[in-house]
Amino acid sequence: RKVFGITFALLTALVVTGIYPLVISATIYSKLFDNERRRANDYVVQWWARTTLTLFGAKVALEGQENLPPPGEAVMYVPNHCSFLDIFSLSGFLPRRFKYISKIEILRIPLIGWAMGFAKHIAISRMDRASQLKTLKDAIETLKDGNSLVTFPEGTRSKDGRVAEFKKGPFTMA
């Protein structure tokens, strides 16, 4: 399991390093022409996630697409978070562009976290009540700007693959 994780982390770092010129270009374009939604950044993230999973040999099957809302409708997705591959699967294969609500520590990771900040993903400091309120305000604003949103109801990734207890934040936002 550790070898699997280390290999995936190295592959992810290699791919993100290689596409960083696209991240910077998308950010400049988005700031100039699409500052609220930053769609160019979203497409680079989609390409990065698909490329990483493909190189890793992962197969993603999408089921139930017919149940998704119309493409232009901003919605909040609330999937379970049971794997490191959840983010890559959603980012690469969900046929809608969206922003994540992510713990602030992720946005501090060089390259990956910076790219998330450029794309206007929303950070939350889970132990700070003021941050939680700001996250709620930012989530409402991003939905008004036309962005869909992904937030994980458990608040963190499952350690054993089982669904954990849900936090109330995603349901308050909804």
C-alpha positions as CSV (number, residue, x, y, z in Angstrom):
1,R,0.0,0.0,0.0
2,K,2.9,2.4,0.8
3,V,4.6,1.7,-2.5
4,F,1.3,2.3,-4.3
5,G,0.9,5.7,-2.5
6,I,4.5,6.8,-3.0
7,T,4.3,5.8,-6.7
8,F,1.1,7.8,-7.1
9,A,2.5,10.8,-5.3
10,L,5.6,10.8,-7.5
11,L,3.6,10.4,-10.7
12,T,1.3,13.3,-9.6
13,A,4.2,15.5,-8.9
14,L,5.8,14.7,-12.2
15,V,2.6,15.5,-14.1
16,V,1.8,18.7,-12.2
17,T,5.4,20.0,-12.7
18,G,5.2,19.3,-16.4
19,I,1.9,21.1,-16.9
20,Y,2.6,24.1,-14.7
21,P,3.2,26.4,-17.6
22,L,-0.4,25.7,-18.6
23,V,-1.5,26.4,-15.0
24,I,0.2,29.8,-15.1
25,S,-1.2,30.6,-18.6
26,A,-4.7,29.6,-17.6
27,T,-4.4,31.8,-14.5
28,I,-3.4,34.9,-16.5
29,Y,-6.1,34.3,-19.0
30,S,-8.7,33.7,-16.3
31,K,-7.8,36.8,-14.3
32,L,-8.2,38.9,-17.5
33,F,-11.3,37.3,-19.0
34,D,-13.1,35.1,-16.5
35,N,-12.1,36.1,-13.0
36,E,-15.3,34.9,-11.2
37,R,-15.3,31.3,-12.7
38,R,-11.7,30.7,-13.8
39,R,-12.8,28.0,-16.3
40,A,-9.4,27.8,-18.0
41,N,-7.9,26.7,-14.7
42,D,-10.7,24.1,-14.3
43,Y,-9.9,22.6,-17.7
44,V,-6.2,22.3,-16.9
45,V,-7.0,20.6,-13.6
46,Q,-9.3,18.2,-15.5
47,W,-6.6,17.4,-18.0
48,W,-4.0,16.9,-15.2
49,A,-6.3,14.5,-13.3
50,R,-7.2,12.5,-16.3
51,T,-3.5,12.3,-17.4
52,T,-2.4,11.2,-14.0
53,L,-5.0,8.5,-13.6
54,T,-4.4,7.2,-17.2
55,L,-0.6,7.0,-16.6
56,F,-1.3,5.2,-13.3
57,G,-3.4,2.7,-15.1
58,A,-6.7,3.6,-13.2
59,K,-10.0,3.0,-14.9
60,V,-12.8,5.3,-14.1
61,A,-16.4,4.4,-15.0
62,L,-19.1,7.1,-14.8
63,E,-22.6,6.0,-14.0
64,G,-25.8,8.0,-13.7
65,Q,-24.8,11.1,-15.7
66,E,-28.4,11.4,-16.8
67,N,-29.2,12.4,-13.2
68,L,-26.9,15.4,-13.2
69,P,-28.5,18.9,-13.5
70,P,-28.2,20.8,-16.8
71,P,-24.6,21.9,-17.6
72,G,-25.1,25.6,-16.9
73,E,-26.8,25.1,-13.5
74,A,-24.5,25.7,-10.5
75,V,-25.0,23.0,-7.9
76,M,-23.3,21.6,-4.8
77,Y,-22.0,18.0,-5.0
78,V,-21.6,16.2,-1.7
79,P,-19.7,12.9,-2.4
80,N,-18.1,10.6,0.2
81,H,-14.3,10.9,0.6
82,C,-13.0,7.3,0.9
83,S,-9.8,7.4,-1.2
84,F,-6.9,9.5,-2.4
85,L,-8.3,8.9,-5.9
86,D,-11.6,10.7,-5.2
87,I,-10.2,14.1,-6.1
88,F,-8.6,12.8,-9.3
89,S,-11.7,10.9,-10.3
90,L,-14.1,13.8,-9.7
91,S,-11.7,16.4,-11.2
92,G,-10.9,14.3,-14.3
93,F,-14.3,12.7,-15.1
94,L,-17.2,14.6,-13.6
95,P,-18.7,16.3,-16.7
96,R,-19.1,19.6,-14.9
97,R,-16.5,22.3,-13.8
98,F,-16.6,23.0,-10.1
99,K,-14.6,24.3,-7.1
100,Y,-13.7,22.3,-4.0
101,I,-13.9,23.3,-0.4
102,S,-10.6,22.1,0.9
103,K,-8.8,22.2,4.2
104,I,-6.4,25.1,4.2
105,E,-3.4,22.8,4.6
106,I,-3.9,21.4,1.1
107,L,-3.8,24.9,-0.4
108,R,-0.4,25.4,1.2
109,I,1.2,22.5,-0.7
110,P,3.6,23.9,-3.4
111,L,2.3,23.6,-7.0
112,I,-0.9,21.7,-6.2
113,G,-2.1,24.1,-3.6
114,W,-1.0,27.1,-5.5
115,A,-2.9,25.8,-8.6
116,M,-6.0,25.4,-6.4
117,G,-5.7,29.0,-5.2
118,F,-5.3,30.3,-8.7
119,A,-8.5,28.4,-9.7
120,K,-10.4,30.0,-6.7
121,H,-11.0,26.8,-4.8
122,I,-12.2,27.6,-1.2
123,A,-10.0,27.0,1.8
124,I,-11.3,26.2,5.3
125,S,-9.5,26.0,8.5
126,R,-11.6,23.4,10.2
127,M,-10.7,24.5,13.8
128,D,-11.4,28.2,13.3
129,R,-15.0,29.3,13.6
130,A,-14.3,32.6,11.7
131,S,-12.8,30.5,8.8
132,Q,-15.9,28.3,8.7
133,L,-18.2,31.4,8.4
134,K,-16.0,32.8,5.7
135,T,-16.1,29.5,3.9
136,L,-19.9,29.6,4.0
137,K,-19.9,33.1,2.6
138,D,-17.3,32.2,-0.1
139,A,-19.4,29.1,-1.1
140,I,-22.5,31.1,-1.6
141,E,-20.6,33.7,-3.6
142,T,-19.0,31.0,-5.9
143,L,-22.4,29.4,-6.5
144,K,-23.8,32.9,-7.4
145,D,-20.8,33.3,-9.8
146,G,-22.0,30.2,-11.6
147,N,-19.5,27.7,-10.2
148,S,-20.6,24.3,-8.9
149,L,-19.1,23.2,-5.7
150,V,-17.8,19.9,-4.2
151,T,-17.6,19.5,-0.4
152,F,-17.1,16.2,1.4
153,P,-19.7,15.7,4.2
154,E,-17.3,13.8,6.5
155,G,-14.9,16.7,6.4
156,T,-11.9,14.5,5.8
157,R,-10.9,11.3,4.0
158,S,-11.9,8.0,5.5
159,K,-9.0,6.1,7.0
160,D,-10.5,2.6,6.5
161,G,-12.8,3.1,3.5
162,R,-16.0,3.3,5.5
163,V,-18.2,6.3,5.4
164,A,-17.6,8.5,8.5
165,E,-20.0,10.7,10.5
166,F,-21.2,13.7,8.5
167,K,-20.5,17.2,9.6
168,K,-23.3,19.8,9.4
169,G,-21.5,22.4,7.3
170,P,-22.3,21.0,3.8
171,F,-26.0,20.7,4.8
172,T,-26.1,24.2,6.2
173,M,-24.6,25.5,2.9
174,A,-27.2,23.6,0.9
